């Protein structure tokens, strides 16, 4: 009878050891998957940070380039204005000079209107592009959607719990007994 108990006990121990071995392997697999996911997450975050930094640098560079180009164009306009003013002062009665000055004034006025219109269009396009693609917002939305549905845990509820009733909270934590 003792031998039967001993054999049954050894079988149980053997089964438990096998189960422990399986759980250890399963745990190792899960940890490996978790490490892989964490590495991917770090890579994605690093890539996003680099993309944001590159976008900022490109934005600053384009603004600086735009500023210098506008300065160059202003200098060009000033030189031509000075040239035409010189011509007009030296040869005020010469019909070709009058004609050239009139054409210049018309061209400048029409170009100013076109430039303003183009600048407004570019500003509108840039503002729409900023609204359209925001990778951080997309990722935050994805994380919020997946974490809330996966475990029922909502970080916003934790960070902004609303109105707390201290007595109810203490009862839930078991710090005080409920009065029935």
C-alpha positions as CSV (number, residue, x, y, z in Angstrom):
1,X,0.0,0.0,0.0
2,X,2.9,2.4,0.8
3,X,4.4,1.4,-2.5
4,X,1.2,2.4,-4.3
5,X,1.1,5.7,-2.5
6,X,4.8,6.2,-3.3
7,X,4.3,5.4,-7.0
8,X,1.2,7.7,-7.2
9,X,3.2,10.5,-5.4
10,X,6.2,10.0,-7.7
11,X,3.8,10.2,-10.7
12,X,2.3,13.5,-9.3
13,X,5.8,14.9,-8.7
14,X,6.8,13.9,-12.3
15,X,3.7,15.5,-13.8
16,X,4.3,18.7,-11.7
17,X,8.0,18.8,-12.8
18,X,6.9,18.4,-16.4
19,X,4.3,21.2,-16.0
20,X,6.9,23.4,-14.4
21,X,9.3,22.8,-17.3
22,X,6.6,23.7,-19.8
23,X,5.7,26.8,-17.8
24,X,9.4,27.8,-17.7
25,X,9.7,27.4,-21.5
26,X,6.5,29.3,-22.0
27,X,7.7,32.1,-19.7
28,X,11.0,32.3,-21.6
29,X,9.1,32.5,-24.9
30,X,6.8,35.2,-23.6
31,X,9.8,37.2,-22.3
32,X,11.6,36.9,-25.6
33,X,8.4,38.2,-27.4
34,X,8.2,41.0,-24.9
35,X,11.8,42.0,-25.4
36,X,11.3,41.9,-29.2
37,X,8.2,44.2,-28.9
38,X,10.1,46.5,-26.5
39,X,13.0,46.8,-29.0
40,X,10.5,47.5,-31.8
41,X,8.8,50.2,-29.7
42,X,12.1,51.8,-28.9
43,X,13.0,51.8,-32.5
44,X,9.7,53.3,-33.5
45,X,10.0,56.0,-30.8
46,X,13.6,56.8,-31.9
47,X,12.5,57.0,-35.5
48,X,9.6,59.3,-34.7
49,X,11.8,61.6,-32.7
50,X,14.3,61.7,-35.6
51,X,11.5,62.4,-38.0
52,X,10.1,65.2,-35.8
53,X,13.6,66.7,-35.5
54,X,14.2,66.5,-39.2
55,X,10.8,68.1,-39.9
56,X,11.6,70.9,-37.5
57,X,15.0,71.4,-39.1
58,X,13.5,71.4,-42.6
59,X,10.9,73.9,-41.5
60,X,13.4,76.2,-40.0
61,X,15.7,75.8,-43.1
62,X,12.9,76.5,-45.5
63,X,11.8,79.6,-43.5
64,X,15.4,80.9,-43.5
65,X,15.8,80.2,-47.2
66,X,12.5,82.0,-47.8
67,X,13.7,85.0,-45.8
68,X,17.0,85.2,-47.7
69,X,15.3,84.8,-51.0
70,X,12.9,87.6,-50.1
71,X,15.8,89.8,-49.1
72,X,17.5,89.1,-52.4
73,X,14.3,89.9,-54.3
74,X,13.9,93.2,-52.4
75,X,17.5,94.2,-53.2
76,X,16.8,93.4,-56.9
77,X,13.6,95.5,-56.9
78,X,15.5,98.4,-55.2
79,X,18.2,98.3,-57.8
80,X,15.8,98.3,-60.7
81,X,13.7,101.0,-59.1
82,X,16.9,103.1,-58.7
83,X,17.8,102.4,-62.3
84,X,14.4,103.5,-63.6
85,X,14.3,106.5,-61.3
86,X,17.8,107.5,-62.7
87,X,16.5,107.1,-66.2
88,X,13.4,109.1,-65.4
89,X,15.4,111.9,-63.8
90,X,18.0,112.1,-66.6
91,X,15.5,111.7,-69.5
92,X,12.1,112.9,-68.2
93,X,10.8,113.9,-71.7
94,X,12.0,110.9,-73.6
95,X,9.0,108.9,-74.6
96,X,10.7,105.5,-74.4
97,X,11.7,106.2,-70.8
98,X,8.1,107.2,-69.9
99,X,6.8,104.1,-71.5
100,X,9.4,101.9,-69.7
101,X,8.5,103.5,-66.3
102,X,4.8,103.0,-66.9
103,X,5.4,99.3,-67.9
104,X,7.5,98.8,-64.8
105,X,4.9,100.3,-62.5
106,X,2.2,98.1,-64.1
107,X,4.3,95.0,-63.9
108,X,5.3,95.6,-60.3
109,X,1.7,96.2,-59.2
110,X,0.4,93.1,-61.0
111,X,3.4,91.0,-59.6
112,X,2.7,92.2,-56.1
113,X,-0.9,91.1,-56.3
114,X,0.2,87.7,-57.7
115,X,2.9,87.3,-55.1
116,X,0.4,88.0,-52.2
117,X,-2.0,85.6,-53.7
118,X,0.7,82.9,-54.1
119,X,1.9,83.5,-50.5
120,X,-1.6,83.1,-49.1
121,X,-2.1,79.8,-51.1
122,X,1.3,78.5,-49.9
123,X,0.3,79.3,-46.3
124,X,-3.0,77.6,-46.7
125,X,-1.4,74.5,-48.1
126,X,1.2,74.4,-45.3
127,X,-1.4,74.7,-42.6
128,X,-3.5,71.9,-44.2
129,X,-0.4,69.7,-44.3
130,X,0.3,70.3,-40.6
131,X,-3.3,69.3,-39.8
132,X,-3.2,66.2,-42.1
133,X,-0.1,64.4,-40.9
134,X,0.7,64.3,-37.2
135,X,2.5,61.0,-36.5
136,X,2.5,61.5,-32.8
137,X,-1.2,62.1,-32.7
138,X,-1.8,58.9,-34.8
139,X,0.3,56.8,-32.5
140,X,-1.3,58.2,-29.3
141,X,-4.7,57.5,-30.8
142,X,-3.6,53.9,-31.6
143,X,-2.2,53.3,-28.2
144,X,-5.3,54.7,-26.5
145,X,-7.5,52.5,-28.7
146,X,-5.6,49.3,-28.1
147,X,-4.8,49.7,-24.4
148,X,-8.3,50.6,-23.4
149,X,-9.9,47.7,-25.3
150,X,-7.2,45.2,-24.4
151,X,-7.3,45.4,-20.6
152,X,-10.2,47.8,-19.7
153,X,-7.7,50.2,-18.2
154,X,-8.1,53.8,-19.2
155,X,-5.1,56.1,-18.4
156,X,-7.3,59.2,-18.7
157,X,-9.6,57.9,-16.0
158,X,-6.6,57.4,-13.7
159,X,-5.1,60.8,-14.4
160,X,-8.4,62.6,-14.3
161,X,-10.6,60.7,-12.0
162,X,-13.2,63.4,-11.7
163,X,-14.9,63.9,-8.4
164,X,-13.6,61.6,-5.7
165,X,-15.6,60.5,-2.7
166,X,-13.0,59.8,0.0
167,X,-15.3,57.6,2.0
168,X,-16.3,55.4,-1.0
169,X,-12.6,55.1,-1.9
170,X,-11.6,54.0,1.7
171,X,-14.5,51.5,1.7
172,X,-13.3,50.0,-1.6
173,X,-9.7,49.7,-0.3
174,X,-11.0,48.1,2.8
175,X,-9.7,50.8,5.1
176,X,-13.1,51.3,6.7
177,X,-16.0,49.0,7.2
178,X,-19.2,49.6,5.4
179,X,-22.2,50.5,7.6
180,X,-25.2,48.4,6.4
